[in-house]
Amino acid sequence: MKKNKKTFLYKKIKLSLIACFAIFVFYTISPVFAEEADPFIINAELGTDSKLPEATISEPQPVQFDNAPLVLNDGAGFYDVSNFDISGIYLGMLFEDVQDLFFKKQSLYVPRQKNSIVFTLASDWRVNLDYECSQQGIYIPSELEKCILSAARKRGLLYPSELHLVRESTGETIDIYFTSNATDNVVWRVIYKNDVNDMPGAAEKYSHQRDNKIMVFWQGIIEKYGQPNSGNDKWVSSDNSFDPMLTAYYGMLELTDQGIMATDAAKNTSDARENFRAKPYAF
């Protein structure tokens, strides 16, 4: 009787130890399982600062290049537009430098609260990764997307392509566009917008107010950048539209370097073709 009691007690202790060990193992490795279950945590790309605003992933937006020749005004010279800035943002700035400027320092502009950073995977690379994931037997759309994004992140192909800022006191906005990591993830386009062309009503007073706002805006542009040297709305570096250029509109400024973006697009296409992981065909 005593022997049976001891055996029962021994088994009970053994089962308790096994149960404790199982619980320990589960809670130790469960974070690993959780991480594997979520192959892409977007904010991890931005560091561990919980104060960073929300980010998102988007398909690359098609870029329409303007290759119209530029004509220099009589008596005007070319500007070094690469030295022009919009609120401290220059063409060719690294994403990290722009991020530091508006995320970690006091500024008139702050990242908008909803999806201020947009991450993108170049279309040519997406085709490659789609094929690779499909070769692993992954076909369910949601799982295929996870596989593609996970592979893109690990290989440094997923990059911040847009950063959106707002000045809440005035409603001004700045949209910044970046090249991919193939060309160092630098600024190639900056769009600034304000409300000078807006009218709250049709009354004549609103028309006069709009005219005055436009005049003040235009005076500020001339004071900062000088007189346009191509037509009445462009500041150009050369007669090549793929060189850095600034264009003014009613309530908007656009600073662009189409050349670096064209180089980036060509490099992504070339690199993706060279690195397509086809089956090891033998014949």
N, C-alpha and C positions, 0 to 999 in steps of 0.2 A: 504493500500500500504506500509506504514511504517512498519506495523507488519510483512508483508511478507518479507520485506527487512531484518528486524532483524532476522527472522527465518532462512533465507538463509545464513546470515552472521554467525549466531550461528553454523549452520551445517557445514559451511566451516571451521570455527575455530576448531570444534570438529574433523573433518576429518583430518585436519593438525596435531592436537595433536596425534591422533591415528597413523598416518603415521610416525611421529617422534618417537613415542614409539616403533613402530614395527622395525624401523631402529636401534634404540638403542639396543633392545633385540637381533636382528640378529647379530650385531657386537660384542655384549657381549658374546653370547653363541657360535658363530661360531667357535672359537678355540676349544671348547669342541667337536663339531661335527667333526672338522678336526682331532682331536686326536683319536676319536672313529673310524674314517674312515681308520686310519692307525694304526692297532693294534700292530705293532712292528716297532719301529724306532731303528735300530741297534746301532747307535752311542750313544743313550741314555744309553746303558749299560756301556759306557766308561766314563760317566760324561758329563759335558757341555763344555769341552774345544774344541773349533772349530779347533784347530791345530792338533787334533788327526787324524791319517790317516784312510783311509776307512777300514771298516770291512765287513764281509760277513757271511752267514750261509751255512753250508755244512753237508751232511750226514756223520755220523761217519765212519772213515776209518777202515777197518778190521785190527786187530792186529794179526800178526803171532808170537806166542811165541816160542822162541828157548829154549828147555829144555834139550839140550845136556849136559852131565856132563862135568865139567871142571877139568883139570889136572894141579896140581901145579908143576912148574919147580923144578928140584932138587936143594935143598939148598935155595929155595926162601920161603918167608913168605907171608901171605895175607896182602893186602893193605886195609886201611879204605877208600874205594872209595867214600863213602858218603861225604868225605871232598874234593874230587876232584871238580874242576870247569872248565868250558869253558867260558872264558871272564866274569867271575864273576857270572855265572849261576850254581847253585848247584842243585842236585837232592833233591826233597822235598821242594823247594822254593815255596811260595805262588805266584799265578799269580799276585796279587797286588804288591808284592815286585819286581818281574821281570819287571812289567809295570813301576814302579817308577824308576827302574835302567836305563831304555832305553827311557822312554818318558819324564821324568822330570829332568834328569841330563845329563851333557855332557858325551858323550861316543863315542868310535871309531865306534860303530854300531848304526844304526838308523832303525826304522821300515820301511819296504819297502812301497812304496806309494800305491800300489794296493793290497787291501785285506790283510793287514799285520796281522790282527787278524781274526781268523776263529772261529765262534761259532757253537756249536753242541748240539744236543739233543740225548741222548742215545736211541738206537733202541727199547729197551723194554718199555721205557716211551712213545716213539712215538706211539707204538701200543695202549697203554692205552688211550692216548689223542685222537687218531684217532677215537677210539670207542666212547668216550664221546662226541666228536663233532658230530659224525654221529647220535648219539641218540638225538641230538638237531635238527635234520633234515637238517644238513649241508652236502651236497654231492658234490657241484661244486668244483672241485680240487683246484682252487685258493682260494676260500672262506674257504675250509677245512684246507688248509695250514695256512691261517691267524689265524683261530681258534686254531689250534694246537700250533703255535708259541706264540700266546698271552697267552694261558693257561700255556705253559711251562715257559714263562718269569715270570708270576705272582707267580708261585710255586717254582721258583729258580731252575728249571730243565735245562734251557738253560745256557750253560757255555762256556767260552773261552777255546777251546781245542788246539789251535795252535797260536803261535806267530812267525812271520818271520822277520828276521833282515838282513841288508846288510851293508857292509862296501864299500861304493861306490868307494873309491880311489884304492882299490885292487881287488874288485869283490868277496871278501869272503862273505859267508853267514852263518847264524845260524838259524836253525829251532828248535823251542822249542815246546814240546808236554806236555799237562796237563791232569791230571785225572779230573773227574767230581766233582761237589759240594758234592757228596756223600762221597768223601774222601778228602775234603777241597781244591780241585782245585789246586793241586801241580804239580811241574815238575816231569815227570817220564822218559823223553827222551830228549836228546839234540844232534843235529847233526850239526857238523861244516864242511864246505867244502871250499876248495881253488882250485887254478888252477895248482898246482905243477905237476900234471900228464898230463897237456895239452901240445900239440905241435902245433905251428902255421903252420908247414910244415914238409915235409919228409926228409929234408936235415940233414946230420949228426950233424951239429952244434946244431940243435934243440933237438936232442936226448941227446947230452951232457948237454945242458941247463936244460932239464928235469931232468936228473940224479942229477945235482947240486942242483936243487930246492928241489928234494925229500930228498937229504942228509941234507940240511939246515932245512927242515921241521922236519925230524926225530930227528935231534940233539936237536931242540927246544922241542920236545915231551919228550925226555929222561931227559932234564934239568928240565922240569916242573913236570913230574910224576914219574921219576925213570925208571929202567929197567922193561920190562914186566915180570910178574910172572906166566903167563900161555901161553905156546907157545911163539911166537915172536911178538905177536900183541895184547895181552890182559893183562889188569890189573884187578884182581878179588878180591872180598871180601871174598869168600869162594869157595867151590867146587860146590855150588848151583847156576845155571845160573839165578835164580830169585832174587838173591841178587845184589846190585849195582856193575856195571862192566863198564870198559872203553875198547873200541876196536878201534884200529888204522887201517886205510886203506891208499892207495895212495891218498893223497889229501883230507882226510876225517877223522874225529873223531866222535865216537858215544858213548855217556854216557847214560846208561840205568839203570832203576830199574824196571824190569819186575814184581817183586813181588807186588809193590803197584798198578800197573796197573791191574794185575790179581785180586787183592782184590777189586779194583774199579768196574771192570766188574761184578764180582760175587755179589757185594752189590747192584748194579743197577738192576740186574736181580731179586734178592730176594725182594728188596723194591718195584719194579714195580708189581710183582706178589701179594704182600701183599696189595697193594693199588689200585688194579684194581677195578674200580667202576662199578660193574655189576648191572643189574636191581634187585630190591628187590623181588626176586622170593618167592612165598608162595605156599606151597604144604602140 
